[in-house]
């Protein structure tokens, strides 16, 4: 598939690490020039050097996508200095564990600001460029947590359910203008996010993180799925296999899934009580 995006320009948010960085590197190998966006300057510089030490095919911008003014400025700089992207990847994301009674409103604002409003902001400022050209891809990184509910992940699940709905609606509207939109809903991926989950109860996240690492898929496997989905114009990409199994159970056996999740929530609650 190498060279399948020759001479296209891709903008990737959350590109300093994790899925965003892995996808930026792969798109560059596929022939793209890449614009990397993040709040981590050192990570951006390192990623750009890895893509192209000469700096001719990779550039970076510091921007907090949860801030509309920063994204507006990003749009102005990118379109005037580099050009209009052919591919927009909304990959910036954060995670938090905790029950609704534990988290604060500031936690809600922080997580929704990045996971949902980040994508809303970039689409708001770049979408008319895509529509004017009549082509392009928009890739929205959601999560399997946007397809079925999980205990202890209420904030994250809320943000990803919203992303799935936002992305699906955008796909339908954008098709009128020749623009393709895809939602990506993976399970656990072996990225730094697994180590950086914020928790309302810090000690409680350690066991869950260890379990997640054991079943996490490699980023390169996910990137393969994303690129294949782009070529097929897939509406949604889900992986690995256990996510399809869980999603199928939640869809076709909702009462069973409800009982399983309630049992998980009760077990987590009892574990907290024992730790006292």
C-alpha positions in Angstrom: 0.0 0.0 0.0 3.1 2.2 0.2 2.7 5.4 -1.9 -1.1 5.2 -1.9 -1.4 8.8 -0.7 1.3 10.4 -2.8 1.5 14.2 -2.7 -1.4 14.6 -0.3 -1.3 16.8 2.8 -2.4 15.3 6.1 -3.0 17.2 9.4 -3.0 15.0 12.5 -3.9 16.2 16.0 -2.5 14.5 19.0 0.5 13.7 16.9 3.3 13.9 19.4 2.6 10.4 20.8 0.4 7.3 20.6 -1.9 6.6 17.7 -1.5 10.1 16.3 2.2 9.8 16.0 2.1 6.3 14.6 -0.4 7.3 12.0 1.6 10.4 11.1 4.7 8.3 10.5 2.8 5.8 8.4 1.0 8.5 6.3 4.5 9.9 5.6 5.7 6.5 4.4 2.6 6.3 2.2 3.6 9.5 0.4 1.9 12.3 2.4 3.4 15.5 3.6 2.3 15.7 7.3 1.3 18.5 9.6 1.6 17.4 13.3 -0.4 19.2 16.0 -0.2 18.8 19.7 0.6 20.6 23.0 3.9 18.6 23.4 6.7 20.5 21.6 9.4 18.0 22.3 7.2 15.1 21.1 6.3 17.0 17.9 10.0 17.9 17.1 11.0 14.3 17.7 8.2 12.9 15.5 9.1 15.4 12.7 12.7 14.4 12.8 11.7 10.7 12.6 9.5 11.4 9.6 12.0 13.6 7.7 15.1 15.1 9.2 15.3 17.6 6.3 11.9 19.1 7.4 10.6 19.2 3.9 7.8 16.8 4.4 6.8 17.3 8.0 6.0 20.4 10.0 4.4 21.0 13.4 2.3 23.4 15.2 1.6 23.8 18.9 -2.1 24.0 19.6 -4.6 23.0 22.3 -7.5 21.7 20.3 -9.9 22.2 23.2 -9.4 25.9 22.7 -11.4 27.3 19.8 -9.3 30.4 19.4 -6.1 28.3 19.1 -7.7 26.1 16.5 -8.9 29.1 14.5 -5.3 30.4 14.6 -4.0 27.0 13.6 -6.3 27.0 10.6 -5.0 30.5 9.5 -1.4 29.4 9.9 -1.7 26.1 8.2 -3.7 27.3 5.2 -1.4 30.3 4.6 2.0 28.6 5.3 1.5 25.0 4.2 -1.8 24.6 2.3 -5.2 23.0 2.7 -5.1 19.5 4.1 -6.4 16.6 2.0 -6.6 14.4 5.2 -7.7 15.6 8.6 -7.2 13.2 11.5 -8.7 14.0 14.9 -6.6 11.9 17.2 -6.1 14.1 20.2 -7.5 12.3 23.3 -7.3 11.9 27.0 -8.8 9.3 29.4 -10.2 9.3 32.9 -11.6 6.6 35.2 -14.0 7.2 38.0 -17.7 7.2 38.9 -20.0 10.1 38.5 -20.0 10.9 42.2 -16.2 11.0 42.3 -15.4 13.3 39.4 -15.6 17.1 39.3 -17.1 19.4 36.7 -13.6 20.5 35.9 -12.8 16.8 35.0 -15.8 16.8 32.7 -14.7 20.1 31.0 -11.2 18.8 30.6 -12.1 15.5 29.1 -14.9 16.7 26.8 -12.8 19.7 25.8 -10.2 17.4 24.3 -12.1 14.3 23.2 -15.2 16.0 21.7 -14.7 19.7 21.4 -11.2 19.2 19.9 -12.8 17.4 16.9 -15.7 19.9 16.7 -13.2 22.8 16.6 -11.0 21.3 13.8 -14.0 20.3 11.7 -15.6 23.7 12.2 -12.6 25.6 10.9 -11.4 23.2 8.2 -14.6 21.7 6.8 -15.3 24.5 4.3 -11.9 24.0 2.8 -12.7 20.3 2.2 -16.1 21.2 0.8 -14.7 23.9 -1.6 -12.3 21.3 -3.0 -14.9 18.6 -3.2 -12.7 15.8 -1.8 -10.7 14.6 1.2 -10.8 12.3 4.2 -11.7 13.1 7.8 -10.7 10.4 10.3 -12.2 10.7 13.8 -10.6 8.6 16.5 -13.3 7.4 18.8 -13.2 4.2 20.8 -14.9 0.9 21.5 -16.2 2.8 24.5 -18.3 4.8 22.1 -20.1 1.6 21.1 -20.9 0.0 24.4 -20.8 1.1 28.0 -18.2 0.0 30.5 -18.1 0.4 34.4 -15.8 3.1 35.8 -15.5 4.9 32.4 -18.5 7.2 32.4 -16.7 10.4 31.3 -14.7 8.6 28.6 -17.7 6.7 27.4 -19.8 9.8 27.2 -17.1 11.6 25.1 -16.7 8.7 22.7 -20.4 8.1 22.3 -20.7 11.7 21.3 -17.8 11.4 18.9 -19.4 8.4 17.2 -22.6 10.3 16.7 -20.8 13.5 15.6 -18.7 11.6 13.1 -21.6 9.5 11.7 -23.7 12.6 11.1 -20.7 14.4 9.5 -20.1 11.4 7.2 -23.7 11.7 5.8 -23.5 15.5 5.4 -20.0 15.5 4.0 -20.8 12.9 1.3 -22.9 15.5 -0.5 -19.6 17.4 -1.1 -17.5 14.4 -2.0 -15.7 14.3 1.4 -15.2 10.9 3.1 -15.5 10.6 6.9 -14.6 7.5 8.9 -14.9 6.7 12.6 -12.3 4.5 14.3 -13.4 2.5 17.3 -10.5 0.3 18.6 -10.1 -1.5 21.9 -7.0 -1.0 24.0 -4.0 0.1 22.0 -0.4 -0.1 23.4 0.2 3.7 23.6 1.3 6.0 26.4 -2.4 6.8 27.1 -2.6 3.5 29.0 0.0 4.8 31.4 -1.5 8.2 31.7 -5.1 7.6 32.5 -6.3 10.2 35.0 -8.3 8.6 37.9 -10.6 10.0 40.6 -9.1 7.2 42.7 -5.5 6.9 41.6 -4.7 3.6 43.3 -7.6 1.9 41.7 -6.5 2.3 38.1 -3.3 0.3 38.4 -4.9 -3.2 38.1 -7.1 -2.1 35.2 -4.2 -0.6 33.4 -2.2 -3.8 33.8 -5.0 -5.9 32.4 -5.4 -3.4 29.5 -1.8 -3.8 28.6 -2.1 -7.5 28.4 -4.7 -7.4 25.6 -3.7 -4.1 23.9 -3.1 -4.2 20.2 0.0 -2.8 18.6 -0.4 0.7 17.0 0.8 -0.6 13.6 -2.0 -3.1 13.4 -4.5 -0.4 14.1 -2.9 1.8 11.4 -3.2 -1.0 8.9 -7.0 -1.2 9.6 -7.3 2.6 9.3 -5.6 2.8 5.9 -7.6 -0.1 4.6 -10.8 1.5 5.8 -9.9 4.8 4.1 -9.4 2.9 0.8 -12.8 1.2 1.2 -14.5 4.3 2.5 -15.6 2.3 5.6 -18.0 4.2 7.8 -16.6 2.6 11.0 -13.5 0.6 11.8 -13.6 -1.7 14.8 -10.8 -3.9 16.1 -9.5 -6.3 17.3 -11.7 -9.3 17.2 -12.8 -9.1 20.9 -14.3 -5.7 20.3 -16.5 -7.1 17.5 -17.6 -9.8 19.9 -18.4 -7.4 22.7 -20.2 -5.0 20.4 -22.2 -7.8 18.9 -23.2 -9.0 22.4 -24.2 -5.4 23.5 -26.3 -4.9 20.3 -28.0 -8.3 20.0 -28.2 -9.2 23.7 -28.7 -5.9 25.5 -30.2 -7.5 28.6 -27.3 -9.8 29.0 -24.8 -7.0 28.5 -26.7 -4.9 31.0 -26.4 -7.7 33.6 -22.7 -8.2 32.9 -21.9 -4.5 33.3 -24.0 -4.2 36.5 -22.1 -7.2 37.9 -18.8 -5.5 37.0 -19.9 -2.3 38.6 -20.9 -4.1 41.8 -17.6 -5.9 41.9 -15.7 -2.7 41.5 -17.7 -1.1 44.3 -17.1 -3.9 46.7 -13.4 -3.8 45.9 -13.4 -0.1 46.9 -15.2 -0.9 50.1 -12.7 -3.5 51.1 -9.8 -1.1 50.5 -11.8 1.3 52.7 
